[in-house]
Amino acid sequence: MMDRETVISVKDLTKKFGNFTAVDHITLQVRRGEIFGFLGANGAGKTTAMRMLCGLSLPTSGTGTVAGYDIVRQAEEIKRHIGYMSQKFSLYEGLTVWENLNLFATIYGMSAKSIKDKTDAVFKTLGMENMRDVLVKEIPLGWKQKLAFTTATLHSPDVVFLDEPTGGVDPFTRRKFWEMIYRASSEGMTVFVTTHYLDEAEYCNRISIMVDGRIKALDSPAGLKQQYRAGTMDEVFRIVAKDAKRSD
Ligand SMILES: Nc1ncnc2c1ncn2[C@@H]1O[C@H](COP(=O)(O)OP(=O)(O)OP(=O)(O)O)[C@@H](O)[C@H]1O
């Protein structure tokens, strides 16, 4: 039986495309408030696995629950209880910062009052008050990422899935983005994040490393470094992924 603090739990999750097994029997559990890093080389199967966890794609076999809902039978419920941000985040470039927030909040079914309270708080925390009426296409990438994270979490989901959320920005801007992740996690939100930046892997509570559709390693950054006698996560990753066949 799953305990109440387990927010993601999957067993032998598998996805095949024809004869090709993109995700091969992965098993993992993630706790409430945990920051879980989902690493793997290109083509390892991260996005495919994440889509199944978000209720966007059905597994070929295996079982699992996200936020207490069954990934096969209750995909629609899952979509309501999670947030999702991908690298090509879904902001509307031709709308202002405020209009974007308002649009997503309305889609989530939030009341006018809670939209106002929440967005006022967001502008304040992010120091974005003076960007309220600026078109999204005119703000820097780092701000867009923060805004995309904010829109993905406005409805206080149990889990937020972040697919390479900080692609293309410098280490300082990435660090700032991670401050938002920590804040969300300290408020009890579970964060499931893929990244290619191994410095970011160090910020996670636990990490799994996928190779050719399978989870080859899973532990805290310190635990993995110890296990592989490595000084950095970069080294750990190279050791674990060295026999990968799919990486390009
Ligand atoms: N709809 C599909 N049909 C056929 N093959 C697919 C499909 N989606 C993904 N694949 C294949 O499954 C494998 C895993 O892809 P996936 O996008 O999940 O990897 P990833 O780990 O997210 O990689 P990246 O870091 O490059 O995004 C790849 O070999 C990909 O070509």
The ligand as an SDF file (V2000), in Angstrom:
LIG
                    3D

 31 33  0  0  0  0  0  0  0  0999 V2000
    6.0340    8.7130  -30.9220 N   0  0  0  0  0  0  0  0  0  0  0  0
    7.1740    8.0280  -31.0700 C   0  0  0  0  0  0  0  0  0  0  0  0
    7.2920    7.0570  -32.0010 N   0  0  0  0  0  0  0  0  0  0  0  0
    8.4300    6.3610  -32.1710 C   0  0  0  0  0  0  0  0  0  0  0  0
    9.5360    6.5340  -31.4230 N   0  0  0  0  0  0  0  0  0  0  0  0
    9.4890    7.4820  -30.4770 C   0  0  0  0  0  0  0  0  0  0  0  0
    8.3170    8.2800  -30.2430 C   0  0  0  0  0  0  0  0  0  0  0  0
    8.5760    9.1420  -29.2230 N   0  0  0  0  0  0  0  0  0  0  0  0
    9.8520    8.8980  -28.8470 C   0  0  0  0  0  0  0  0  0  0  0  0
   10.3980    7.9030  -29.5840 N   0  0  0  0  0  0  0  0  0  0  0  0
   11.7540    7.3530  -29.4360 C   0  0  0  0  0  0  0  0  0  0  0  0
   11.9050    6.9390  -28.0990 O   0  0  0  0  0  0  0  0  0  0  0  0
   13.2150    7.2070  -27.6350 C   0  0  0  0  0  0  0  0  0  0  0  0
   13.1370    8.0290  -26.3580 C   0  0  0  0  0  0  0  0  0  0  0  0
   12.7250    9.3610  -26.6760 O   0  0  0  0  0  0  0  0  0  0  0  0
   12.4970   10.4920  -25.5770 P   0  0  0  0  0  0  0  0  0  0  0  0
   12.1010   11.7300  -26.2940 O   0  0  0  0  0  0  0  0  0  0  0  0
   11.6200    9.9670  -24.5240 O   0  0  0  0  0  0  0  0  0  0  0  0
   13.9670   10.6300  -25.0010 O   0  0  0  0  0  0  0  0  0  0  0  0
   14.5640   11.7380  -24.0330 P   0  0  0  0  0  0  0  0  0  0  0  0
   15.3170   10.9930  -22.9910 O   0  0  0  0  0  0  0  0  0  0  0  0
   13.4920   12.6430  -23.5850 O   0  0  0  0  0  0  0  0  0  0  0  0
   15.5710   12.4660  -24.9820 O   0  0  0  0  0  0  0  0  0  0  0  0
   15.9080   14.0270  -25.1570 P   0  0  0  0  0  0  0  0  0  0  0  0
   16.7740   14.3830  -24.0060 O   0  0  0  0  0  0  0  0  0  0  0  0
   16.6480   14.0310  -26.4560 O   0  0  0  0  0  0  0  0  0  0  0  0
   14.6150   14.7650  -25.1920 O   0  0  0  0  0  0  0  0  0  0  0  0
   13.9440    7.9040  -28.7650 C   0  0  0  0  0  0  0  0  0  0  0  0
   14.7500    6.9480  -29.4280 O   0  0  0  0  0  0  0  0  0  0  0  0
   12.8180    8.3980  -29.6590 C   0  0  0  0  0  0  0  0  0  0  0  0
   13.2370    8.4410  -31.0040 O   0  0  0  0  0  0  0  0  0  0  0  0
  1  2  1  0
  2  3  1  0
  2  7  2  0
  3  4  2  0
  4  5  1  0
  5  6  2  0
  6  7  1  0
  6 10  1  0
  7  8  1  0
  8  9  2  0
  9 10  1  0
 10 11  1  0
 11 12  1  0
 11 30  1  0
 12 13  1  0
 13 14  1  0
 13 28  1  0
 14 15  1  0
 15 16  1  0
 16 17  2  0
 16 18  1  0
 16 19  1  0
 19 20  1  0
 20 21  2  0
 20 22  1  0
 20 23  1  0
 23 24  1  0
 24 25  2  0
 24 26  1  0
 24 27  1  0
 28 29  1  0
 28 30  1  0
 30 31  1  0
M  END
$$$$
